[in-house]
Amino acid sequence: MVMTASTMLPLGTTAPDFSLPNPATGATVSLADFANSKGLLVIFMCNHCPFVVHLRSALAAFATEYQAKGLGVVGISSNDVSTHPDDGPEKMGAEAESAGYTFPYLYDEQQVAAKDYHAACTPDFFLFDRDHKLVYRGQFDDSRPDSGIEVTGADLRAAADAVLAGEAVPAEQKPSIGCNIKWKSGSAPAYFTGEPAC
């Protein structure tokens, strides 16, 4: 299986703005909606990716737990649905309900958010502090499909705990690994140098 790694956006980057629809509710969700959160986790993800499916239940549990602690969480799907219809908005609401996602799961049809965040793979995690400065971009944990390693979310948990405690997150971080975002024909960003996968 060909895998794509996160671009590892520079730490300290200010969270790019977004305003995207939530297919489950019909509402539009933007960065401003998280102004009062103690931090913000932005996850680029999709319905079909085996790397996302692998940690699906653990991710749902993580989000529920950390939202209760004051962390804002939002998922964004940016895949080209002309080639991957299972990731389309008409199926995103059902997936969110089935998975138990308690966070808004937004549709980035024009792939603008993905490009603004330099997202490269699914899942790709971006954790910002309460001032919306990037403090963590990396993996959920060491587990991968068929790795035999338990899904714990250890890496992301450690970073989120530090953010909520007002402590520094270690700068040495392991990139997330997954399928590449499915870019529209001819629109892959210059920063994306991976091979198509999944």
C-alpha positions as CSV (number, residue, x, y, z in Angstrom):
1,M,0.0,0.0,0.0
2,V,1.4,3.4,-1.0
3,M,1.4,5.9,1.8
4,T,1.5,9.7,2.0
5,A,3.0,11.6,4.9
6,S,1.9,14.9,6.3
7,T,3.7,18.0,5.0
8,M,4.4,19.0,8.6
9,L,3.2,22.7,8.3
10,P,5.6,24.9,10.3
11,L,4.8,25.2,14.0
12,G,3.5,28.6,15.0
13,T,1.5,29.0,11.8
14,T,-1.8,30.8,12.4
15,A,-4.9,28.6,11.7
16,P,-6.1,29.5,8.2
17,D,-9.7,30.7,8.1
18,F,-12.4,28.4,6.7
19,S,-16.2,28.5,6.3
20,L,-17.6,25.2,5.1
21,P,-20.9,23.4,5.1
22,N,-21.8,20.6,7.5
23,P,-23.7,18.1,5.4
24,A,-25.3,16.5,8.5
25,T,-27.0,19.7,9.6
26,G,-26.9,22.1,6.6
27,A,-25.2,24.7,8.8
28,T,-22.0,26.5,7.8
29,V,-19.1,26.2,10.3
30,S,-16.2,28.6,10.3
31,L,-13.0,29.1,12.3
32,A,-14.7,31.9,14.2
33,D,-17.0,29.4,15.8
34,F,-14.1,28.1,17.8
35,A,-12.9,31.5,19.2
36,N,-13.7,30.5,22.8
37,S,-12.2,27.1,22.7
38,K,-9.1,26.2,24.7
39,G,-7.5,24.9,21.5
40,L,-8.6,23.6,18.2
41,L,-8.0,20.3,16.4
42,V,-8.5,20.3,12.6
43,I,-8.6,16.8,11.1
44,F,-8.5,16.2,7.3
45,M,-10.3,12.9,6.9
46,C,-12.8,11.1,4.7
47,N,-15.2,8.2,4.8
48,H,-13.4,5.5,2.8
49,C,-9.7,5.8,3.7
50,P,-8.5,2.6,5.4
51,F,-6.2,4.7,7.6
52,V,-9.2,6.7,8.9
53,V,-11.4,3.6,9.2
54,H,-8.6,2.0,11.3
55,L,-8.8,4.6,14.0
56,R,-12.5,5.6,13.5
57,S,-13.9,4.5,16.9
58,A,-10.8,5.7,18.8
59,L,-11.0,9.1,17.0
60,A,-14.7,9.4,17.9
61,A,-13.9,8.6,21.6
62,F,-11.0,11.0,21.6
63,A,-13.1,13.8,20.3
64,T,-15.9,13.3,22.7
65,E,-13.5,13.2,25.6
66,Y,-11.5,16.3,24.7
67,Q,-14.5,18.4,23.6
68,A,-15.8,17.9,27.1
69,K,-12.5,19.4,28.3
70,G,-12.9,22.5,26.1
71,L,-11.0,21.5,23.0
72,G,-12.6,22.5,19.7
73,V,-12.6,19.7,17.1
74,V,-13.6,19.8,13.5
75,G,-13.2,17.3,10.6
76,I,-12.9,18.3,7.0
77,S,-13.3,16.1,3.9
78,S,-11.6,17.5,0.8
79,N,-11.6,14.5,-1.6
80,D,-12.7,14.8,-5.2
81,V,-16.0,13.0,-5.1
82,S,-16.0,12.6,-8.9
83,T,-13.4,9.8,-8.4
84,H,-14.4,8.9,-4.8
85,P,-18.2,9.2,-4.5
86,D,-18.2,7.4,-1.1
87,D,-16.7,10.5,0.3
88,G,-19.5,12.8,-1.0
89,P,-21.5,15.1,1.2
90,E,-24.6,12.9,0.9
91,K,-22.8,10.1,2.7
92,M,-20.9,12.2,5.2
93,G,-23.8,12.8,7.6
94,A,-24.5,9.1,7.7
95,E,-20.9,8.3,8.4
96,A,-20.7,10.9,11.2
97,E,-23.7,9.3,12.9
98,S,-22.5,5.8,12.4
99,A,-19.0,6.5,13.7
100,G,-20.3,8.6,16.7
101,Y,-18.5,11.7,15.7
102,T,-19.6,14.6,18.0
103,F,-17.7,17.2,16.0
104,P,-18.8,19.0,12.8
105,Y,-17.6,17.0,9.7
106,L,-17.4,19.6,6.9
107,Y,-17.2,19.3,3.2
108,D,-14.4,21.2,1.4
109,E,-15.7,20.9,-2.2
110,Q,-13.3,23.4,-3.7
111,Q,-10.3,21.9,-1.7
112,V,-9.4,25.4,-0.5
113,A,-9.1,24.5,3.1
114,A,-6.9,21.5,2.3
115,K,-4.6,23.7,0.4
116,D,-4.6,26.5,3.0
117,Y,-3.6,24.0,5.7
118,H,-1.1,22.2,3.4
119,A,-3.0,19.0,4.1
120,A,-1.6,16.0,2.2
121,C,-3.1,12.8,3.6
122,T,-6.1,11.3,5.5
123,P,-6.0,11.5,8.4
124,D,-3.9,14.7,8.8
125,F,-4.1,16.3,12.2
126,F,-3.4,20.0,13.0
127,L,-3.6,21.1,16.7
128,F,-3.7,24.8,17.5
129,D,-3.5,26.5,20.9
130,R,-6.1,28.9,22.2
131,D,-4.5,31.7,20.2
132,H,-4.9,29.5,17.1
133,K,-1.2,29.0,16.6
134,L,-0.1,25.6,15.4
135,V,1.6,23.5,18.1
136,Y,1.2,20.0,16.8
137,R,0.9,18.4,13.4
138,G,1.5,14.7,13.3
139,Q,0.2,11.2,13.9
140,F,-2.6,10.0,16.1
141,D,-0.3,7.3,17.3
142,D,2.0,4.6,16.0
143,S,-0.7,2.2,14.9
144,R,-1.4,1.6,11.2
145,P,-3.8,-0.8,9.4
146,D,-2.6,-4.4,9.8
147,S,0.3,-3.2,12.1
148,G,-0.9,-5.2,15.1
149,I,-0.3,-2.1,17.2
150,E,-3.2,-1.0,19.4
151,V,-4.8,2.3,18.6
152,T,-4.4,4.6,21.6
153,G,-4.1,8.1,20.2
154,A,-1.0,8.5,22.5
155,D,0.8,11.1,20.4
156,L,-2.2,13.4,19.9
157,R,-3.4,12.9,23.5
158,A,0.0,14.1,24.8
159,A,-0.2,17.2,22.6
160,A,-3.8,18.0,23.5
161,D,-3.1,17.5,27.2
162,A,-0.2,20.0,27.0
163,V,-2.4,22.5,25.1
164,L,-5.2,22.3,27.7
165,A,-2.7,22.6,30.5
166,G,-1.1,25.7,28.9
167,E,2.2,23.9,28.5
168,A,4.6,23.7,25.5
169,V,4.2,20.8,23.1
170,P,7.5,19.1,22.2
171,A,8.6,20.2,18.7
172,E,9.8,16.7,17.8
173,Q,6.7,15.2,16.2
174,K,6.1,12.2,13.9
175,P,4.2,12.9,10.7
176,S,0.7,11.4,10.1
177,I,0.6,8.7,7.4
178,G,-2.3,7.8,5.2
179,C,-3.9,8.0,1.8
180,N,-3.3,11.1,-0.2
181,I,-6.0,13.7,-0.5
182,K,-7.8,13.0,-3.8
183,W,-7.1,16.2,-5.7
184,K,-9.3,17.4,-8.6
185,S,-7.8,16.7,-12.0
186,G,-4.9,19.1,-12.6
187,S,-5.3,20.9,-9.2
188,A,-2.8,19.1,-6.9
189,P,-0.9,21.8,-5.0
190,A,2.8,22.4,-5.5
191,Y,3.6,21.1,-2.0
192,F,2.1,17.7,-2.8
193,T,4.8,15.4,-4.1
194,G,3.3,12.0,-3.1
195,E,2.0,9.2,-5.2
196,P,-1.7,8.5,-5.5
197,A,-2.8,6.0,-2.8
198,C,-5.9,4.3,-1.5
